[in-house]
């Protein structure tokens, strides 16, 4: 599979996406992508950077563990070398499942979500796309 590199406008981070994934406009400071070959849902992530962090404070780790304690179904997983809180929930209308990953390092953290149509839940297509999204998120690099 071929990939393309995405770099944020402010050059603070980058990630790798499969060549059949494209970006679309979303809210300010939120980046959004989707599979162009077959609609599987949309991947959104928002990057936060705290510029006034006290020495030795790991805000990303604090946020991850806060989410783990506030969401009973959240699991601590690894995205490459980073810890992440991972959980899912249904939308209010119950027609979609939203997966969440909260991850980051020190004063850079990411809130990531992947919204998937519920009729595809437990299909091979669904399971594969969740793996692909995990690989995309595992490729995040803080660069600036």
Secondary structure, 3 states (H helix, E strand, C coil): CCEEEEECCCCCEEEEEECCEEEECCCCCEEEEEECCCCCCEEEEEEEECCCCCCCCCHHHHHHHHHHHHCCCCEEEEECCEEEEEEEEECCCCCEEEEEEEEEECCEEEEEEEEEEHHHCCCHHHHHHHHHHHHHHHCCEECC
